[in-house]
Amino acid sequence: MKSVQEKLEKNSHRGQSYEELVASILQDKDVADFIKENHLSQDEINRSISKFYEFINERKHFLDGDSTYIAKGYQPVLIMNEGYADVSYLETEELVEIRKLESIKNRIQLINMPNVLRNITVSDIDRSDENRVEVMLAITDFVKRVEEKPKGIYLYGQFGIGKSYLMAYLANLLSKTCLLSTTMIHYPTFVVDIKNAIKDGSVKERIDAVKMSQVLVLDDIGAEQHSPWVRDDVLQVILQYRMQEDLPTFFTSNFSLKELERHFASGKTGDETWQAKRVMERIRYLANEMFLKGVNRR
């Protein structure tokens, strides 16, 4: 008790005796409530005085938002520790919410796409247009029925009308409500990267990383520089795997499905309709076509 007393006396207010300081500590509402709730004996109270004092000081730093407070995001609380009070630190609601939001964002993997897409919520989507609302309803319906493994969406329309935003909204919903990870890939840039990967021998590794994504969004498909090799040995491999495993797959494009098929059929060796149809068969299996109206907002 002597060391406790010396510690308290050293930190006591000028003109306030040790006994007066102890009395003020025990009159603190949080301390008094803790003593009552835990039925502390006088001996337990005596052994807890220094911890009560620590708690009161730390609580003040916490409530004042003191910059020197070392446990930012954590609130000091009193707990029992083998016969006497102790101070512990619990996450605040604010910290829990921050970590929740970080977890949501971390489940959204963006490859060559703007980082702002991690933060898209319903408030960021223009709901004044009936067609856009229809797409949003299809997205929310997918999220509700995700365990039934419904088809994804092939969303097409003109440049800059918000197709990627709607897919980012989907990704945020899936992360928040289903704890699912979504990989969003800017497909034209991916095509360039996959061609460059030939040099370092990482093509298979890159394909595997994409094809195994929990949820996959291929953004702006059809805008890439067409290559039979990419179509048949990259895209088709990804789609075949996802079709076999029933993995949710989404697409955005400026082309309708018919137009995309013509894009894939144009090869340097002439007509490649059959090869294009093989790819389109997999896209149609994975996703339902939806048209998005709108004007270019870029």
C-alpha positions as CSV (number, residue, x, y, z in Angstrom):
1,M,0.0,0.0,0.0
2,K,2.9,2.3,0.6
3,S,3.9,2.4,-3.1
4,V,0.3,3.0,-4.1
5,Q,0.1,5.8,-1.6
6,E,3.3,7.4,-2.7
7,K,2.1,7.3,-6.3
8,L,-1.1,8.9,-5.5
9,E,0.4,11.5,-3.3
10,K,2.9,12.4,-6.0
11,N,0.1,13.0,-8.4
12,S,-2.4,14.5,-5.9
13,H,-3.6,18.1,-6.4
14,R,-1.9,20.8,-4.4
15,G,-3.5,21.2,-1.0
16,Q,-5.3,17.9,-1.3
17,S,-4.3,15.1,1.0
18,Y,-4.0,11.5,0.1
19,E,-7.2,10.7,2.0
20,E,-9.1,13.5,0.2
21,L,-7.8,12.3,-3.2
22,V,-8.9,8.7,-2.4
23,A,-12.3,10.0,-1.3
24,S,-12.8,11.9,-4.6
25,I,-11.8,8.8,-6.6
26,L,-14.4,6.7,-4.8
27,Q,-17.0,9.4,-5.4
28,D,-16.5,9.2,-9.1
29,K,-19.8,7.8,-10.6
30,D,-18.2,5.2,-12.9
31,V,-15.9,4.0,-10.0
32,A,-18.8,3.9,-7.5
33,D,-21.0,2.0,-10.0
34,F,-18.2,-0.5,-10.6
35,I,-17.6,-1.1,-6.9
36,K,-21.4,-1.7,-6.4
37,E,-21.8,-3.9,-9.4
38,N,-18.9,-6.1,-8.5
39,H,-19.5,-6.1,-4.7
40,L,-16.0,-5.1,-3.9
41,S,-14.8,-5.6,-0.3
42,Q,-12.9,-2.9,1.4
43,D,-9.7,-4.8,0.9
44,E,-10.4,-5.1,-2.8
45,I,-11.2,-1.4,-3.0
46,N,-7.9,-0.6,-1.3
47,R,-6.0,-2.7,-3.7
48,S,-7.8,-1.1,-6.6
49,I,-7.3,2.6,-5.8
50,S,-4.3,3.1,-8.1
51,K,-6.2,1.5,-11.0
52,F,-9.3,3.7,-10.3
53,Y,-7.0,6.7,-10.4
54,E,-5.5,5.5,-13.7
55,F,-8.9,4.9,-15.2
56,I,-10.2,8.4,-14.2
57,N,-7.1,10.1,-15.8
58,E,-7.2,8.0,-19.0
59,R,-11.0,8.6,-19.3
60,K,-10.3,12.4,-19.1
61,H,-7.7,12.2,-21.9
62,F,-10.1,10.1,-24.0
63,L,-13.1,12.4,-23.5
64,D,-11.0,15.5,-24.1
65,G,-9.6,14.1,-27.3
66,D,-6.1,14.7,-25.9
67,S,-3.5,14.4,-28.7
68,T,-1.2,12.6,-26.2
69,Y,-3.7,9.9,-25.5
70,I,-1.9,6.7,-26.6
71,A,-4.9,4.4,-27.1
72,K,-6.7,6.3,-29.9
73,G,-9.9,4.6,-31.0
74,Y,-10.1,2.7,-27.7
75,Q,-12.1,3.7,-24.6
76,P,-10.8,3.0,-21.1
77,V,-13.0,0.7,-19.0
78,L,-12.8,-0.9,-15.6
79,I,-12.6,-4.7,-15.3
80,M,-12.0,-7.2,-12.6
81,N,-8.6,-8.9,-12.5
82,E,-8.1,-11.6,-9.9
83,G,-9.5,-9.8,-6.9
84,Y,-8.9,-6.1,-7.8
85,A,-9.9,-3.6,-10.4
86,D,-7.9,-3.1,-13.6
87,V,-8.1,-0.9,-16.6
88,S,-8.7,-2.3,-20.1
89,Y,-9.4,-0.7,-23.4
90,L,-12.3,-1.4,-25.7
91,E,-12.8,-0.4,-29.3
92,T,-15.1,2.6,-29.7
93,E,-18.1,2.5,-32.0
94,E,-16.3,4.9,-34.3
95,L,-13.3,2.6,-34.6
96,V,-15.6,-0.4,-35.2
97,E,-17.4,1.5,-38.0
98,I,-14.1,2.6,-39.5
99,R,-12.8,-1.0,-39.6
100,K,-16.1,-2.2,-41.0
101,L,-15.8,0.3,-43.9
102,E,-12.2,-0.7,-44.4
103,S,-13.1,-4.4,-44.6
104,I,-15.8,-3.5,-47.2
105,K,-13.3,-1.6,-49.3
106,N,-10.6,-4.3,-48.9
107,R,-13.0,-6.9,-50.4
108,I,-13.1,-4.9,-53.6
109,Q,-10.1,-5.5,-55.8
110,L,-9.6,-2.9,-58.5
111,I,-7.3,-3.7,-61.4
112,N,-6.6,-0.7,-63.6
113,M,-9.7,1.0,-62.4
114,P,-10.3,4.3,-60.4
115,N,-9.9,3.9,-56.6
116,V,-13.1,6.0,-56.1
117,L,-15.1,2.9,-57.1
118,R,-14.4,1.4,-53.7
119,N,-16.7,4.0,-52.1
120,I,-19.8,3.9,-54.4
121,T,-23.1,3.6,-52.5
122,V,-26.7,4.0,-53.5
123,S,-26.5,7.7,-52.8
124,D,-23.9,8.0,-55.6
125,I,-26.3,6.6,-58.2
126,D,-28.8,8.7,-60.2
127,R,-32.2,7.1,-59.6
128,S,-34.2,9.6,-61.6
129,D,-34.3,7.4,-64.7
130,E,-36.6,4.4,-64.8
131,N,-34.2,2.4,-66.8
132,R,-31.3,3.0,-64.3
133,V,-33.6,2.0,-61.5
134,E,-34.4,-1.2,-63.3
135,V,-30.7,-2.1,-63.5
136,M,-30.3,-1.3,-59.8
137,L,-33.3,-3.6,-58.9
138,A,-31.6,-6.4,-60.9
139,I,-28.4,-5.8,-58.9
140,T,-30.2,-5.9,-55.6
141,D,-32.2,-9.0,-56.6
142,F,-28.9,-10.7,-57.5
143,V,-27.4,-9.8,-54.1
144,K,-30.5,-11.2,-52.3
145,R,-30.4,-14.4,-54.3
146,V,-26.6,-14.8,-54.5
147,E,-26.7,-18.2,-52.7
148,E,-28.9,-19.5,-55.4
149,K,-26.2,-18.7,-57.9
150,P,-28.2,-16.6,-60.3
151,K,-26.8,-15.3,-63.6
152,G,-24.8,-12.1,-63.6
153,I,-25.5,-9.1,-65.7
154,Y,-24.1,-8.1,-69.1
155,L,-24.6,-4.3,-68.9
156,Y,-24.2,-2.4,-72.2
157,G,-24.7,1.2,-73.3
158,Q,-22.9,4.3,-74.6
159,F,-19.7,5.8,-73.2
160,G,-19.7,7.5,-69.8
161,I,-23.3,6.7,-68.7
162,G,-22.3,5.1,-65.4
163,K,-22.0,1.4,-66.1
164,S,-18.9,1.0,-64.1
165,Y,-20.5,2.9,-61.2
166,L,-23.3,0.5,-61.1
167,M,-20.9,-2.5,-61.0
168,A,-19.0,-0.8,-58.2
169,Y,-22.4,-0.4,-56.4
170,L,-22.9,-4.1,-56.8
171,A,-19.4,-4.8,-55.4
172,N,-20.0,-2.7,-52.4
173,L,-23.4,-4.4,-51.7
174,L,-21.8,-7.8,-52.0
175,S,-19.0,-6.9,-49.7
176,K,-21.3,-5.3,-47.1
177,T,-24.2,-7.7,-47.0
178,C,-22.6,-11.0,-48.2
179,L,-19.0,-10.5,-47.3
180,L,-18.0,-11.5,-50.8
181,S,-14.9,-10.2,-52.6
182,T,-15.3,-8.7,-56.0
183,T,-12.5,-8.2,-58.6
184,M,-13.2,-5.4,-61.1
185,I,-10.9,-5.4,-64.1
186,H,-10.6,-2.9,-66.9
187,Y,-10.5,-5.5,-69.6
188,P,-8.7,-3.5,-72.4
189,T,-5.8,-2.8,-70.0
190,F,-5.8,-6.4,-68.8
191,V,-5.4,-7.5,-72.4
192,V,-2.3,-5.3,-72.8
193,D,-0.9,-6.6,-69.5
194,I,-1.5,-10.2,-70.4
195,K,0.3,-9.8,-73.7
196,N,3.2,-8.2,-71.8
197,A,3.2,-11.1,-69.3
198,I,4.3,-13.4,-72.1
199,K,7.8,-12.0,-71.6
200,D,8.1,-12.9,-67.9
201,G,6.1,-16.1,-68.2
202,S,3.4,-15.0,-65.8
203,V,0.4,-15.5,-68.1
204,K,-1.0,-18.6,-66.4
205,E,-0.6,-17.0,-63.0
206,R,-2.5,-13.9,-64.1
207,I,-5.3,-15.9,-65.7
208,D,-5.7,-18.1,-62.6
209,A,-5.9,-15.1,-60.3
210,V,-8.8,-13.7,-62.4
211,K,-10.7,-16.8,-63.2
212,M,-10.9,-17.8,-59.5
213,S,-12.2,-14.5,-58.2
214,Q,-15.3,-14.9,-56.0
215,V,-17.1,-12.3,-58.1
216,L,-15.7,-11.0,-61.3
217,V,-16.5,-7.8,-63.3
218,L,-14.9,-7.5,-66.7
219,D,-15.3,-3.8,-67.4
220,D,-15.4,-2.4,-71.0
221,I,-15.1,-5.7,-72.8
222,G,-15.1,-5.1,-76.5
223,A,-13.0,-2.0,-76.3
224,E,-9.8,-4.0,-76.3
225,Q,-7.6,-4.4,-79.3
226,H,-8.9,-7.7,-80.6
227,S,-6.6,-10.7,-80.6
228,P,-7.6,-14.3,-81.4
229,W,-5.1,-15.5,-78.9
230,V,-6.5,-13.4,-76.1
231,R,-10.1,-14.4,-77.1
232,D,-9.4,-18.2,-77.3
233,D,-6.5,-18.8,-74.8
234,V,-7.2,-16.1,-72.2
235,L,-10.9,-15.0,-72.1
236,Q,-12.3,-18.3,-73.0
237,V,-10.2,-20.1,-70.4
238,I,-11.5,-17.6,-67.7
239,L,-15.1,-17.9,-68.8
240,Q,-15.0,-21.7,-69.1
241,Y,-13.7,-22.0,-65.6
242,R,-16.3,-19.7,-64.2
243,M,-19.1,-21.4,-66.1
244,Q,-18.0,-24.8,-64.7
245,E,-17.7,-23.5,-61.1
246,D,-20.9,-21.3,-61.3
247,L,-19.0,-18.3,-60.2
248,P,-20.8,-14.9,-60.5
249,T,-19.5,-13.0,-63.5
250,F,-20.5,-9.5,-64.7
251,F,-19.6,-7.5,-67.8
252,T,-19.9,-3.9,-69.0
253,S,-19.6,-2.9,-72.7
254,N,-20.4,-0.4,-75.3
255,F,-21.5,-3.3,-77.5
256,S,-24.7,-5.4,-77.3
257,L,-24.1,-9.1,-77.3
258,K,-24.7,-9.4,-81.0
259,E,-22.2,-6.5,-81.6
260,L,-19.6,-8.1,-79.3
261,E,-19.9,-11.4,-81.3
262,R,-19.1,-9.5,-84.5
263,H,-16.2,-7.9,-82.7
264,F,-14.8,-11.3,-81.7
265,A,-15.5,-12.7,-85.2
266,S,-13.3,-10.2,-87.0
267,G,-9.9,-11.9,-87.3
268,K,-6.8,-11.2,-89.5
269,T,-7.3,-14.6,-91.1
270,G,-10.9,-13.8,-92.1
271,D,-14.2,-14.8,-90.7
272,E,-13.9,-16.4,-87.2
273,T,-17.6,-16.7,-86.5
274,W,-17.3,-20.2,-84.9
275,Q,-14.6,-19.1,-82.5
276,A,-16.6,-16.0,-81.6
277,K,-19.7,-18.1,-80.9
278,R,-17.8,-20.3,-78.5
279,V,-16.9,-17.3,-76.4
280,M,-20.4,-15.8,-76.6
281,E,-22.0,-19.0,-75.6
282,R,-20.1,-18.8,-72.3
283,I,-20.9,-15.1,-71.8
284,R,-24.6,-15.8,-72.4
285,Y,-24.5,-18.7,-69.9
286,L,-23.0,-16.5,-67.2
287,A,-24.9,-13.2,-67.7
288,N,-28.3,-11.7,-68.7
289,E,-28.1,-8.8,-71.1
290,M,-29.3,-5.4,-69.9
291,F,-29.3,-2.1,-71.7
292,L,-28.5,1.1,-69.9
293,K,-29.7,4.4,-71.4
294,G,-28.2,7.8,-70.6
295,V,-25.9,10.6,-71.8
296,N,-22.2,10.8,-71.5
297,R,-21.4,12.3,-68.1
298,R,-17.6,12.4,-68.4
